[in-house]
């Protein structure tokens, strides 16, 4: 029996259900003889480095239950990538407080950070049970069917486009929404999950898995506009041209800033949406398709991550994967990454699996080819079948039957 304290922390962008995951870890560790205390490190690994902990096992049970439905991260976060000197200091903190169980909830960068910490612990021969617990709204962790956080963010995106499509029907015109997704288009693709009729938007969807061509984009919009008298488009922030240059950089002509993990800032402003809207406006007006185009663009930004409308499936899986991580830690497994594997579509069912950290660390999953149409401007029925169970049921909209006309006179 490895006896000591447990620490749990969250890294990277928050989600609508990340709190449910660490609550699952806490619930799974409660009353375990091996665990002498359950602590939360505030602000991710920064909290470990600064020894800034909070007691999680001593919290009010009503508060803990409410936190499972609370978006954002009550443990706060960081994007700090550990350096060799950080690893040495963290291990000293672990030894000082007899921390033997470590749970990091996050995405690609978190799995990579934990893998580095784990290697350092082995070199020092300090025994840890260290677990990465999947989380990311981008849904881009390899070896995972999907990740906690995605379902709720996808639900928001689906509803956002349901609403804006009906808004666009009122006056016609062109609307473009930019969604999160640096290298993977899962979240942008979710815009299709709210379509109510065959003519509903988004009519076009562009993902980072396919090269984005500005001329072809304008032609696609023109075709839809001539057919419907309007066009709604969903675009991923990470779209690139065939030379792998971000379209935001092409249109702005400037160099983009990057964080400590090398991630370029793509959607901190509305620059991409504004540039694409202006490009389409000039094209359609220049060709005489419309005299003056009614055109708008939005960047959904942070709204996607922590909107307080959880997918019920997402919340349950977030709790479940946290409890699974705790169970693995108490079963004698030394380390690993906790992932979601889909067992069946009908009925929808998943199971949790433990993978080697190095199988996940620093790798990126892309949208499968069969989820994207041949033209690269929409999703396929295969994606819709995959994604619908994850967002939960959306309430039905009422649609008038315009064929029913009154008798006049």
Buried (B, 14 or more C-beta within 10 A) or exposed (E): EBEBBBBBBBBBBBBBBBBBBBBBBBBBBEEBEBBBBBBBBBBBBBBBBEEEBEEBBEBEEEEBEEBBEBBBBBBBBBBBBBEEEBBEBBBEBBBEBEBBBBBBBBBBBBBBBBBBBBEBBEEBEBEBBBBBBBBBBBBBBBBBBBBBBBBBBBBBBBBBBBEBBBBBBEEBBBBBBBBBBBBBBBBBBBBBBBBBEEEBBBBBBBBBBBBBBBEBBBEBBBBBBEEBEBBBBBBBBBBBBEEEEBBBBBBBEEEBEEEEBEBBEBBEEBBBBBBBBEBBBEBBBEEEEBEEBEBBBBBBBEBBBBBEEBBEBBBBBBBBBBBBBBBBBBEEBBBBBBBBEBEEEEEEEBEBBBBEBBBBBBBEBBBEEEBBBEEBBBBBEEBBEBBBBBBBEBEEEEEEEEEEEEEEE
